[in-house]
Amino acid sequence: MSGIRAAVPLLLLAASVTAQEPEPQSTSPNPFADFETHHLSNGVKVWFKHLPGVPNVSVSAGVPVGSDADPPGKEQLAHFTEHMLFSDHDGRTEQEIKDAVEGLGGRRNGVTYRDHTWYYVTIGREHGLFAIEWLAGILSPHAMDPAVVDRGRQPVENEIGARPRELFDHLGALFTASWLVPPDFWEAEFGISRLRDPNRDVWRSLQGITPDDLRGFYDQHYAPGQITVTIVGDLDAADALATAERTFGTIPARSFEPWTIPVVDPERGKSTYGWGFQSTARYQSRHKLFDPTADDVLTALFIRDLLNRRLNQRLRYGERKAVYGASAGLTRRGAAVYLQISSRIDEDDFDFATGVIAEEIEFLRTGTLDPAEFEADRAAVVARLRGSNQTSESLNFWTRTTFYDPATFTDFPDVLSFYENLTQDQVAAFAETAFDPSRQVLDISRRQPVSQGTMVVAVAVLIALTLQGLKRLLTKPVRMREIRYIAHFKLPVALRTAYVIGVVGVAVAAVVLATFGIERLTDRWIESVDSYVFQYACNAVILAFLVAAPTLIVTSSPRKLLVFSDHLRIKRRAWHSRILEPEDIADISIRRFPGVWLSREVLRGAPLAFGFLRPGIHLRPVKGRSYFFRSRDTEELAEVLSEWWGRPAASESDDPNGSG
């Protein structure tokens, strides 16, 4: 009781202090509100936001064209153009242009993406008007002087790691022709046609870009009507717009054709499953959007932020810590957009975590999340959005990642107000389509249930069993005591070398084609089945085939001729041999080079002799491969064969077909 009595005054004191605390300050203003949209006299669009009190001004300029617009054979043209706009201009060197900003404590850069190119400068607000002038100079027409272009080529090479191709690079390109390369994600899931060789020689393309190419690309895609300038900071609107008109507004106006890449919905989903030697299971689910409107993109952004919060609350910070983190993101490439959910999940919690993800998606599709819970989560998402966008640079960076396409975003969206006014029913209406299974691309990789050592042993056993099976299949018993004569085929060195080169070439081509076929077989029919036993049974069959096929090729080369009383045996490498009885023989004759090499007989089997200086024996079965060869004692062997066959070996002049 004494303890309770002592606690009462403390509780009363705490209540008194609480009552005297000032009320919390009102939330900070909406950073996305009051963006102004203006158009300069030449068509440049300007988004302006007065952000009072912030120390920096951020200015950006973007065009909705990137590396996708590179012509075939001129890859890196968009990227090279971006570099050249920072080069020597208006009597100033690239170093002087850079120092003009960095000497005042500013930051500047340019970035080339697939579907847009973006330039920015962030600097102290006292230099804000200068930043507008400086960036306008960057975006203004450049002469593309040949000497400056040549100097600017090397930095691009260094950035992308381009170098001249060497032997193995050429071989790799030769055996990975474009028609052998399977469709990439964008082609398979959005129908975006491959515009150029997937194994393009980037170094050669870069060397082939001329000043005229750079000027042409700039003139085509950097028309003022394509440029969006964004100015955010504590600047007077009238001063900022006047400066923009005086600088960006002087870029000559010209007509332009907007760059677009059509997309096609394949109207089917895709799921792939795999197992790997990794510590966790990997989960990735991509949900496709086609030609989204501005509201679609904003709704997808809200779902991204909501899922990031809810999935991490349940899977990372909840009682059952199944993941280190779960992330949702939005990726755009023109009119092709996908919302991605990904995570690395503890193997024991995989079913639990994927169940939570599926449940959250179902909440979105059906709008069945508890209303109070939805409101609380939305408020948290809005608060985070508000807090993370209080600087001029953070606001401007939305034009880099999301709002760069003028065909989608005419005005700078008020993202925060959109989030605040978005209802659960509106989210469900969007999610019903966005999360439809026909738009899902699911990729799951689980941890291997066996160790690496066990896998190595299993592969070795499979190879051994395959070879042993081939041996049993191909080996035919030989009655050694009945052999009457043994002759080894004597293959000339030049012919042996030519055949080895040919076999290697055919083998490489076969490997390429086999890889091509196996990739498609695996992607379409094997990895789509969520069964470890099925997948690895199929993999075992494929491996056995890959072992058996080259073994059969190697064993197809004839090595020697065994003569028995009732049959001939053409012994090949390893275990394989061919048995020929007298009635199987159509012809045994003595021939020279023209009678075989220049006749149709050459199509029935690769000759094992030239027959230039000395004739060889031509053995033609009724069916199948024929043989033209010499041995250590060809004349003696011809007599043995004549005796065995019961007919004399005909000379080339005796054969009506000998001349071919």
C-alpha positions as CSV (number, residue, x, y, z in Angstrom):
1,M,0.0,0.0,0.0
2,S,2.8,2.4,0.8
3,G,4.1,1.9,-2.7
4,I,0.7,2.8,-4.2
5,R,0.4,5.9,-2.1
6,A,3.9,7.0,-3.2
7,A,3.0,6.5,-6.8
8,V,-0.2,8.6,-6.7
9,P,1.6,12.0,-6.3
10,L,3.9,11.1,-9.2
11,L,1.0,10.3,-11.5
12,L,-0.7,13.6,-10.5
13,L,2.5,15.5,-11.2
14,A,2.9,13.8,-14.6
15,A,-0.7,14.7,-15.5
16,S,0.0,18.3,-14.5
17,V,3.1,18.5,-16.6
18,T,1.3,17.0,-19.5
19,A,-1.5,19.5,-19.2
20,Q,1.0,22.3,-19.3
21,E,2.9,21.1,-22.4
22,P,2.3,23.1,-25.5
23,E,0.2,21.6,-28.3
24,P,2.2,20.0,-31.1
25,Q,3.0,22.3,-34.0
26,S,1.0,22.0,-37.1
27,T,2.4,19.9,-39.9
28,S,4.8,21.5,-42.4
29,P,3.3,22.7,-45.6
30,N,2.7,20.5,-48.6
31,P,6.0,20.6,-50.6
32,F,4.3,19.5,-53.8
33,A,1.6,22.2,-53.8
34,D,1.7,25.3,-55.9
35,F,4.0,24.2,-58.7
36,E,3.5,26.5,-61.6
37,T,3.5,25.5,-65.3
38,H,4.7,28.1,-67.8
39,H,5.7,27.9,-71.5
40,L,8.5,30.1,-72.9
41,S,8.1,31.8,-76.3
42,N,9.9,28.9,-78.1
43,G,7.9,26.1,-76.5
44,V,10.2,25.2,-73.5
45,K,8.0,24.1,-70.6
46,V,9.0,25.4,-67.2
47,W,7.8,24.0,-63.8
48,F,8.5,26.5,-61.1
49,K,8.1,26.0,-57.3
50,H,8.8,28.8,-54.8
51,L,10.2,27.0,-51.7
52,P,10.8,29.7,-49.1
53,G,13.6,29.4,-46.7
54,V,15.5,26.6,-48.2
55,P,19.3,27.2,-48.7
56,N,19.7,25.8,-52.2
57,V,18.1,26.2,-55.6
58,S,17.8,23.1,-57.8
59,V,17.4,23.5,-61.6
60,S,16.9,20.6,-64.0
61,A,16.2,20.1,-67.7
62,G,15.1,16.9,-69.3
63,V,14.2,15.5,-72.7
64,P,12.1,12.3,-73.1
65,V,14.6,10.6,-75.2
66,G,17.5,8.3,-74.2
67,S,19.6,5.4,-75.5
68,D,16.5,3.6,-77.0
69,A,16.7,6.2,-79.7
70,D,20.3,5.3,-80.7
71,P,20.3,4.2,-84.4
72,P,21.6,0.7,-85.1
73,G,25.4,0.9,-85.4
74,K,25.5,4.2,-83.6
75,E,25.0,2.9,-80.0
76,Q,25.9,5.4,-77.3
77,L,24.9,8.3,-79.5
78,A,22.4,9.6,-76.9
79,H,25.0,9.2,-74.1
80,F,27.8,10.8,-76.2
81,T,25.4,13.8,-76.9
82,E,24.9,14.2,-73.2
83,H,28.7,14.3,-72.7
84,M,29.2,16.8,-75.5
85,L,26.7,19.2,-74.1
86,F,29.1,19.7,-71.1
87,S,32.1,20.2,-73.5
88,D,33.8,23.3,-74.8
89,H,31.2,26.0,-75.7
90,D,31.0,29.7,-76.3
91,G,34.7,30.2,-75.8
92,R,35.0,28.4,-72.6
93,T,36.6,25.0,-72.0
94,E,34.9,22.1,-70.3
95,Q,37.0,22.7,-67.2
96,E,36.0,26.3,-67.1
97,I,32.3,25.4,-67.5
98,K,32.6,22.9,-64.7
99,D,34.4,25.3,-62.4
100,A,31.8,27.9,-62.9
101,V,29.4,25.8,-60.8
102,E,31.7,23.9,-58.6
103,G,33.7,27.0,-57.7
104,L,30.5,28.4,-56.2
105,G,29.9,25.2,-54.2
106,G,27.3,23.8,-56.6
107,R,26.7,20.3,-57.9
108,R,25.9,19.4,-61.5
109,N,25.6,16.3,-63.7
110,G,23.8,14.7,-66.6
111,V,22.4,11.1,-66.8
112,T,21.3,9.2,-69.9
113,Y,18.6,6.6,-69.4
114,R,16.8,4.3,-71.9
115,D,13.8,6.6,-72.3
116,H,15.1,10.0,-71.2
117,T,18.1,12.2,-70.5
118,W,18.3,14.5,-67.5
119,Y,20.6,17.4,-66.5
120,Y,20.7,19.3,-63.3
121,V,22.5,21.8,-61.1
122,T,22.0,22.5,-57.4
123,I,23.6,25.6,-55.9
124,G,23.2,28.1,-53.1
125,R,20.1,30.3,-53.5
126,E,22.1,33.5,-53.9
127,H,23.4,31.9,-57.2
128,G,20.0,30.5,-58.3
129,L,19.5,32.8,-61.3
130,F,23.1,32.0,-62.4
131,A,22.2,28.3,-62.3
132,I,19.4,28.8,-64.7
133,E,21.7,30.7,-67.1
134,W,24.4,28.0,-66.7
135,L,22.1,25.1,-67.4
136,A,20.6,26.9,-70.4
137,G,24.1,27.1,-71.8
138,I,24.5,23.4,-71.4
139,L,21.3,22.7,-73.3
140,S,21.9,25.3,-76.0
141,P,23.0,24.2,-79.5
142,H,26.7,23.2,-79.7
143,A,28.9,23.3,-82.7
144,M,30.2,19.7,-82.2
145,D,33.6,20.7,-83.3
146,P,35.5,17.6,-84.6
147,A,38.5,18.2,-82.4
148,V,36.3,18.6,-79.3
149,V,34.3,15.5,-80.3
150,D,37.5,13.4,-80.6
151,R,38.6,14.5,-77.1
152,G,35.2,13.7,-75.7
153,R,35.1,10.2,-77.1
154,Q,37.6,8.8,-74.6
155,P,35.7,9.7,-71.4
156,V,32.6,7.9,-72.8
157,E,34.8,4.8,-73.6
158,N,36.2,4.9,-70.1
159,E,32.8,5.2,-68.5
160,I,31.2,2.2,-70.3
161,G,34.4,0.1,-70.4
162,A,34.4,0.0,-74.2
163,R,37.5,-1.5,-76.0
164,P,38.3,-3.0,-79.3
165,R,37.2,-6.6,-79.7
166,E,39.8,-9.4,-79.7
167,L,39.8,-13.0,-80.8
168,F,37.5,-14.4,-78.1
169,D,35.2,-11.4,-78.3
170,H,34.7,-12.1,-82.0
171,L,34.2,-15.8,-81.4
172,G,31.6,-15.0,-78.7
173,A,29.8,-12.7,-81.0
174,L,29.9,-15.1,-83.9
175,F,28.3,-17.9,-81.9
176,T,25.7,-15.8,-80.1
177,A,24.0,-14.4,-83.2
178,S,21.0,-12.2,-82.6
179,W,18.6,-14.9,-83.7
180,L,20.0,-17.2,-81.1
181,V,19.6,-14.8,-78.2
182,P,16.3,-15.3,-76.5
183,P,13.9,-12.3,-76.1
184,D,14.8,-10.1,-73.1
185,F,12.3,-9.2,-70.4
186,W,11.1,-6.1,-72.2
187,E,10.5,-7.9,-75.5
188,A,8.9,-10.9,-73.9
189,E,6.6,-9.1,-71.5
190,F,5.9,-5.7,-73.2
191,G,6.5,-6.5,-76.9
192,I,9.2,-3.9,-77.2
193,S,11.0,-5.1,-80.3
194,R,14.8,-5.4,-80.2
195,L,16.1,-2.5,-82.2
196,R,19.7,-3.5,-82.5
197,D,22.1,-6.4,-82.2
198,P,22.2,-7.7,-78.6
199,N,26.0,-8.4,-79.1
200,R,26.8,-5.1,-80.7
201,D,30.4,-3.9,-80.8
202,V,30.0,-0.8,-78.6
203,W,33.5,0.3,-79.1
204,R,33.2,0.3,-82.9
205,S,29.8,2.0,-82.7
206,L,31.3,4.8,-80.5
207,Q,34.2,5.2,-83.0
208,G,31.7,5.6,-85.8
209,I,29.8,8.5,-84.2
210,T,30.7,11.7,-86.1
211,P,30.1,15.3,-85.4
212,D,27.2,15.3,-87.9
213,D,25.6,12.4,-86.0
214,L,25.8,14.4,-82.8
215,R,24.4,17.5,-84.4
216,G,21.6,15.5,-86.0
217,F,20.6,13.8,-82.8
218,Y,20.5,17.1,-80.9
219,D,18.5,18.8,-83.6
220,Q,16.0,15.9,-83.7
221,H,15.5,15.3,-80.0
222,Y,16.5,18.5,-78.2
223,A,13.8,20.7,-79.8
224,P,12.5,23.3,-77.3
225,G,9.1,21.7,-77.3
226,Q,10.7,18.6,-75.9
227,I,12.5,20.2,-73.1
228,T,11.1,20.5,-69.5
229,V,12.9,22.8,-67.2
230,T,12.2,22.6,-63.4
231,I,13.2,25.3,-61.0
232,V,12.8,24.8,-57.3
233,G,14.0,27.1,-54.5
234,D,13.7,30.4,-52.8
235,L,13.6,32.5,-55.9
236,D,11.2,35.2,-57.0
237,A,9.0,33.7,-59.7
238,A,9.1,36.8,-62.0
239,D,12.9,36.9,-61.8
240,A,13.3,33.1,-62.4
241,L,10.9,33.1,-65.4
242,A,12.5,36.2,-66.9
243,T,15.9,34.5,-66.7
244,A,14.6,31.4,-68.2
245,E,13.1,33.3,-71.1
246,R,16.3,35.2,-71.6
247,T,18.3,32.0,-71.7
248,F,16.3,28.8,-72.5
249,G,13.8,30.9,-74.5
250,T,16.5,31.8,-77.0
251,I,17.1,28.2,-78.2
252,P,15.7,28.3,-81.8
253,A,12.2,26.7,-82.0
254,R,11.8,23.9,-84.5
255,S,9.3,21.1,-85.2
256,F,9.9,17.7,-83.7
257,E,8.4,14.2,-83.8
258,P,8.0,12.7,-80.2
259,W,10.0,9.5,-79.7
260,T,7.8,6.6,-78.8
261,I,8.2,2.8,-78.5
262,P,4.9,0.9,-78.8
263,V,4.2,-1.7,-76.3
264,V,1.9,-4.8,-76.6
265,D,0.3,-6.7,-73.8
266,P,1.0,-10.5,-74.3
267,E,-2.1,-11.1,-72.1
268,R,-0.4,-13.9,-70.1
269,G,1.5,-14.1,-66.9
270,K,4.7,-16.0,-66.3
271,S,6.2,-17.9,-63.4
272,T,9.7,-19.4,-63.0
273,Y,11.1,-21.4,-60.2
274,G,14.6,-22.4,-59.4
275,W,17.0,-23.6,-56.7
276,G,20.5,-22.3,-56.0
277,F,23.3,-22.5,-53.5
278,Q,22.4,-19.4,-51.4
279,S,21.6,-18.6,-47.8
280,T,18.0,-17.4,-48.4
281,A,15.1,-17.8,-50.8
282,R,14.7,-15.0,-53.4
283,Y,11.3,-13.7,-54.3
284,Q,10.5,-11.3,-57.1
285,S,7.1,-10.4,-58.5
286,R,6.7,-7.9,-61.3
287,H,3.2,-6.5,-62.2
288,K,3.0,-4.9,-65.6
289,L,1.3,-1.7,-66.6
290,F,0.7,-0.6,-70.2
291,D,0.4,3.0,-71.3
292,P,-0.4,4.2,-67.8
293,T,-2.1,7.6,-67.3
294,A,-0.7,10.2,-64.8
295,D,-3.3,9.0,-62.3
296,D,-2.2,5.4,-62.9
297,V,1.4,6.2,-62.2
298,L,0.5,8.1,-59.0
299,T,-1.7,5.3,-57.8
300,A,1.2,2.8,-58.5
301,L,3.5,5.1,-56.5
302,F,1.1,5.1,-53.6
303,I,0.8,1.3,-53.7
304,R,4.6,1.1,-53.8
305,D,4.9,3.2,-50.7
306,L,2.1,1.5,-48.9
307,L,3.5,-2.0,-49.6
308,N,7.0,-0.9,-48.5
309,R,5.5,0.1,-45.2
310,R,3.1,-2.8,-44.6
311,L,5.4,-5.6,-45.8
312,N,8.3,-4.5,-43.7
313,Q,6.0,-3.9,-40.7
314,R,4.7,-7.5,-40.9
315,L,7.8,-9.4,-42.2
316,R,10.8,-7.4,-40.9
317,Y,9.7,-5.6,-37.7
318,G,6.9,-7.9,-36.6
319,E,7.3,-10.8,-34.1
320,R,8.2,-13.2,-36.8
321,K,11.3,-11.7,-38.6
322,A,11.1,-13.6,-41.9
323,V,13.1,-11.2,-44.0
324,Y,15.8,-8.6,-43.6
325,G,13.7,-6.3,-45.8
326,A,11.0,-6.3,-48.4
327,S,11.0,-3.7,-51.1
328,A,8.5,-2.4,-53.7
329,G,9.6,-0.3,-56.6
330,L,8.3,1.2,-59.8
331,T,10.3,0.9,-63.1
332,R,9.5,2.8,-66.3
333,R,10.6,2.5,-69.8
334,G,8.4,4.8,-71.9
335,A,4.9,3.4,-71.9
336,A,6.1,0.1,-70.3
337,V,5.9,0.2,-66.5
338,Y,6.1,-2.5,-63.8
339,L,5.6,-2.5,-60.1
340,Q,8.0,-4.9,-58.4
341,I,7.9,-6.6,-55.0
342,S,11.1,-8.3,-54.0
343,S,12.7,-9.8,-50.9
344,R,15.2,-12.3,-49.6
345,I,13.4,-14.6,-47.3
346,D,14.6,-17.1,-44.6
347,E,14.0,-20.6,-46.0
348,D,12.0,-21.7,-43.0
349,D,9.7,-18.7,-43.3
350,F,9.2,-18.8,-47.0
351,D,5.6,-20.0,-47.0
352,F,4.7,-17.6,-44.3
353,A,6.3,-14.6,-46.0
354,T,4.9,-15.3,-49.5
355,G,1.5,-15.8,-47.8
356,V,1.7,-12.4,-46.3
357,I,2.7,-10.9,-49.6
358,A,-0.3,-12.6,-51.3
359,E,-2.6,-11.4,-48.5
360,E,-1.5,-7.8,-48.9
361,I,-2.0,-7.9,-52.6
362,E,-5.5,-9.4,-52.0
363,F,-6.2,-6.5,-49.6
364,L,-5.3,-4.1,-52.4
365,R,-7.3,-5.9,-55.1
366,T,-10.5,-6.3,-53.0
367,G,-10.3,-3.1,-50.8
368,T,-10.9,-5.2,-47.7
369,L,-8.2,-3.8,-45.5
370,D,-9.7,-2.5,-42.2
371,P,-10.7,1.1,-42.9
372,A,-9.0,2.4,-39.8
373,E,-5.9,0.5,-40.6
374,F,-5.9,1.9,-44.2
375,E,-6.2,5.4,-42.9
376,A,-3.4,5.0,-40.4
377,D,-1.1,3.5,-43.0
378,R,-2.0,6.2,-45.5
379,A,-1.3,8.9,-42.9
380,A,2.1,7.3,-42.2
381,V,2.9,7.2,-45.9
382,V,1.9,10.8,-46.4
383,A,4.0,11.9,-43.4
384,R,7.0,10.2,-44.7
385,L,6.4,11.7,-48.2
386,R,6.1,15.1,-46.7
387,G,9.2,14.8,-44.6
388,S,11.5,13.4,-47.3
389,N,10.7,16.2,-49.8
390,Q,11.5,19.4,-48.0
391,T,14.6,20.3,-50.0
392,S,14.7,21.8,-53.5
393,E,16.9,18.9,-54.8
394,S,14.6,16.2,-53.4
395,L,11.6,17.8,-55.1
396,N,13.4,18.3,-58.4
397,F,14.6,14.7,-58.5
398,W,11.1,13.6,-59.1
399,T,11.6,14.9,-62.7
400,R,14.6,12.6,-63.0
401,T,12.8,9.4,-61.8
402,T,9.1,9.8,-62.6
403,F,7.7,12.9,-64.1
404,Y,10.0,13.3,-67.1
405,D,7.5,12.3,-69.9
406,P,5.5,15.4,-71.0
407,A,3.0,13.1,-72.8
408,T,2.0,11.7,-69.4
409,F,2.6,14.7,-67.1
410,T,1.5,18.1,-68.4
411,D,1.8,19.6,-64.9
412,F,4.0,18.8,-61.9
413,P,1.6,16.5,-59.8
414,D,0.7,17.3,-56.3
415,V,1.7,13.8,-55.1
416,L,0.9,14.5,-51.4
417,S,-2.6,15.7,-52.0
418,F,-3.2,12.8,-54.4
419,Y,-2.2,10.4,-51.7
420,E,-4.4,12.1,-49.1
421,N,-7.5,12.0,-51.3
422,L,-7.0,8.4,-52.6
423,T,-9.6,6.1,-51.3
424,Q,-9.3,2.4,-50.7
425,D,-12.0,1.8,-53.4
426,Q,-9.9,3.7,-55.9
427,V,-6.9,1.7,-55.0
428,A,-8.9,-1.5,-55.4
429,A,-10.2,-0.5,-58.9
430,F,-6.6,0.1,-60.0
431,A,-5.1,-3.0,-58.3
432,E,-7.8,-5.3,-59.7
433,T,-6.1,-4.8,-63.1
434,A,-2.5,-4.2,-62.1
435,F,-2.3,-7.3,-60.0
436,D,-4.2,-9.6,-62.4
437,P,-2.3,-12.9,-62.8
438,S,-2.1,-12.3,-66.5
439,R,0.1,-9.3,-65.8
440,Q,2.4,-11.0,-63.2
441,V,5.9,-12.1,-63.8
442,L,6.9,-14.2,-60.8
443,D,10.5,-15.4,-60.2
444,I,11.3,-17.6,-57.2
445,S,14.6,-19.1,-56.3
446,R,14.8,-21.3,-53.2
447,R,17.8,-22.8,-51.4
448,Q,19.2,-26.1,-52.7
449,P,18.2,-28.9,-50.4
450,V,21.5,-30.7,-51.1
451,S,25.0,-29.7,-50.5
452,Q,27.5,-28.7,-53.3
453,G,29.5,-31.8,-52.6
454,T,26.4,-34.0,-53.0
455,M,25.6,-32.3,-56.3
456,V,29.1,-32.8,-57.6
457,V,28.9,-36.5,-56.7
458,A,25.5,-36.8,-58.3
459,V,26.7,-35.2,-61.5
460,A,29.8,-37.5,-61.6
461,V,27.6,-40.6,-61.1
462,L,25.2,-39.5,-63.8
463,I,28.0,-39.0,-66.3
464,A,29.5,-42.4,-65.4
465,L,26.2,-44.2,-65.8
466,T,25.6,-42.5,-69.1
467,L,28.9,-43.6,-70.4
468,Q,28.4,-47.1,-69.1
469,G,25.0,-47.3,-70.7
470,L,26.4,-46.2,-74.0
471,K,29.2,-48.8,-73.7
472,R,26.6,-51.5,-73.1
473,L,24.4,-50.3,-76.0
474,L,27.2,-49.9,-78.5
475,T,29.5,-52.8,-77.7
476,K,29.0,-56.0,-79.7
477,P,30.8,-59.1,-78.6
478,V,33.8,-60.1,-80.8
479,R,35.0,-63.7,-81.3
480,M,38.7,-62.9,-81.3
481,R,39.9,-66.3,-82.4
482,E,37.9,-66.0,-85.6
483,I,39.6,-62.8,-86.8
484,R,41.4,-63.4,-90.1
485,Y,42.9,-60.0,-90.7
486,I,43.3,-56.6,-89.0
487,A,43.9,-53.4,-90.9
488,H,44.3,-49.9,-89.5
489,F,43.1,-47.0,-91.5
490,K,46.0,-44.8,-92.4
491,L,44.8,-41.2,-92.4
492,P,47.1,-38.5,-93.9
493,V,48.1,-35.8,-91.5
494,A,46.6,-33.0,-93.7
495,L,43.3,-34.8,-94.0
496,R,43.3,-35.6,-90.2
497,T,43.9,-31.9,-89.5
498,A,41.2,-30.7,-91.9
499,Y,38.7,-33.2,-90.3
500,V,39.6,-32.1,-86.8
501,I,39.0,-28.5,-87.7
502,G,35.7,-29.4,-89.3
503,V,34.6,-31.5,-86.4
504,V,35.5,-28.8,-83.9
505,G,33.5,-26.2,-86.0
506,V,30.5,-28.5,-86.2
507,A,30.8,-29.3,-82.5
508,V,30.8,-25.6,-81.6
509,A,27.9,-24.9,-83.8
510,A,26.1,-27.8,-82.3
511,V,26.8,-26.5,-78.8
512,V,25.4,-23.1,-79.7
513,L,22.3,-24.6,-81.2
514,A,21.9,-27.0,-78.3
515,T,22.3,-24.1,-75.9
516,F,19.7,-22.1,-77.8
517,G,17.3,-25.0,-77.7
518,I,17.9,-25.9,-74.1
519,E,17.4,-22.3,-73.0
520,R,14.0,-22.2,-74.6
521,L,13.1,-25.6,-73.4
522,T,14.1,-24.7,-69.9
523,D,12.4,-21.3,-69.9
524,R,9.1,-22.5,-71.4
525,W,8.6,-26.0,-70.1
526,I,10.9,-26.8,-67.2
527,E,11.4,-23.7,-65.0
528,S,7.7,-22.9,-65.1
529,V,7.0,-26.1,-63.0
530,D,7.3,-25.6,-59.3
531,S,8.8,-29.1,-58.6
532,Y,12.3,-29.8,-57.6
533,V,12.0,-33.5,-58.6
534,F,10.6,-32.7,-62.0
535,Q,13.2,-29.9,-62.8
536,Y,16.2,-31.9,-61.8
537,A,14.9,-35.1,-63.5
538,C,14.7,-33.0,-66.7
539,N,18.2,-31.5,-66.0
540,A,19.5,-35.0,-65.6
541,V,18.1,-36.0,-69.0
542,I,19.6,-32.9,-70.6
543,L,23.0,-33.6,-69.0
544,A,22.9,-37.2,-70.1
545,F,22.1,-36.0,-73.7
546,L,25.0,-33.5,-73.5
547,V,27.3,-36.3,-72.5
548,A,26.0,-38.9,-75.0
549,A,25.9,-36.6,-78.0
550,P,29.6,-35.7,-78.2
551,T,30.5,-39.3,-77.2
552,L,28.6,-40.6,-80.2
553,I,30.3,-38.0,-82.4
554,V,33.8,-39.1,-81.2
555,T,33.0,-42.8,-81.6
556,S,31.8,-42.3,-85.2
557,S,35.3,-42.0,-86.5
558,P,36.4,-45.4,-88.1
559,R,39.7,-46.6,-86.8
560,K,40.3,-50.2,-88.2
561,L,38.9,-53.0,-90.3
562,L,38.5,-56.5,-88.8
563,V,38.0,-59.3,-91.3
564,F,36.1,-62.4,-90.0
565,S,35.1,-65.5,-92.0
566,D,31.5,-64.4,-92.3
567,H,31.5,-60.7,-91.8
568,L,33.5,-57.5,-91.7
569,R,33.6,-55.2,-88.7
570,I,34.4,-51.5,-89.0
571,K,35.8,-50.7,-85.6
572,R,35.3,-47.2,-84.5
573,R,36.7,-45.3,-81.5
574,A,35.8,-46.6,-78.0
575,W,33.2,-49.4,-78.2
576,H,31.3,-48.6,-81.3
577,S,31.6,-50.9,-84.4
578,R,29.7,-51.7,-87.6
579,I,29.1,-55.2,-88.9
580,L,28.9,-55.9,-92.7
581,E,28.1,-59.3,-94.1
582,P,28.8,-60.2,-97.8
583,E,25.3,-59.5,-98.9
584,D,25.5,-56.0,-97.4
585,I,28.4,-55.0,-99.7
586,A,27.6,-53.3,-103.0
587,D,31.1,-52.7,-104.2
588,I,34.8,-53.2,-103.3
589,S,37.0,-51.5,-105.7
590,I,40.4,-49.8,-106.2
591,R,40.1,-46.1,-106.9
592,R,42.0,-42.9,-107.1
593,F,41.1,-39.3,-106.2
594,P,38.6,-38.4,-109.0
595,G,36.7,-41.6,-108.6
596,V,35.7,-40.7,-105.0
597,W,36.4,-37.0,-104.3
598,L,34.8,-35.8,-107.6
599,S,31.8,-38.2,-107.5
600,R,28.6,-38.5,-105.6
601,E,30.4,-41.1,-103.4
602,V,32.0,-38.4,-101.4
603,L,28.5,-37.6,-100.0
604,R,28.1,-41.1,-98.6
605,G,31.1,-40.8,-96.2
606,A,34.1,-38.6,-95.5
607,P,37.1,-40.2,-97.4
608,L,40.0,-41.4,-95.3
609,A,42.6,-41.1,-98.0
610,F,43.4,-38.7,-100.9
611,G,44.2,-41.2,-103.6
612,F,46.5,-38.9,-105.5
613,L,49.8,-40.8,-105.7
614,R,48.5,-44.3,-104.7
615,P,45.0,-45.7,-105.1
616,G,42.9,-46.6,-102.1
617,I,40.2,-49.2,-101.4
618,H,36.6,-48.1,-101.9
619,L,34.2,-50.1,-99.8
620,R,30.5,-49.3,-100.6
621,P,27.8,-51.0,-98.5
622,V,24.3,-51.3,-100.0
623,K,23.0,-48.9,-97.4
624,G,24.7,-46.3,-95.2
625,R,28.2,-44.9,-95.1
626,S,30.9,-45.9,-97.6
627,Y,34.6,-45.9,-97.0
628,F,37.6,-44.8,-99.1
629,F,40.9,-45.6,-97.3
630,R,44.4,-46.9,-97.3
631,S,46.2,-49.2,-94.8
632,R,49.7,-50.1,-94.0
633,D,49.6,-52.7,-96.8
634,T,46.7,-51.6,-99.1
635,E,47.5,-54.2,-101.8
636,E,47.5,-57.1,-99.4
637,L,44.2,-55.9,-97.8
638,A,42.6,-55.7,-101.2
639,E,43.5,-59.3,-101.9
640,V,42.1,-60.4,-98.5
641,L,38.8,-58.5,-99.1
642,S,38.5,-60.0,-102.6
643,E,39.0,-63.5,-101.2
644,W,36.5,-62.8,-98.4
645,W,33.9,-61.4,-100.8
646,G,34.4,-64.0,-103.4
647,R,34.9,-61.4,-106.1
648,P,38.0,-59.6,-107.3
649,A,38.3,-56.0,-106.3
650,A,37.4,-54.0,-109.4
651,S,39.7,-51.2,-110.6
652,E,38.4,-47.8,-111.3
653,S,38.2,-48.5,-115.1
654,D,36.0,-51.5,-114.5
655,D,33.4,-49.5,-112.5
656,P,30.8,-47.8,-114.8
657,N,30.2,-45.3,-112.1
658,G,33.9,-44.7,-111.3
659,S,34.3,-41.4,-113.1
660,G,31.3,-40.0,-111.2
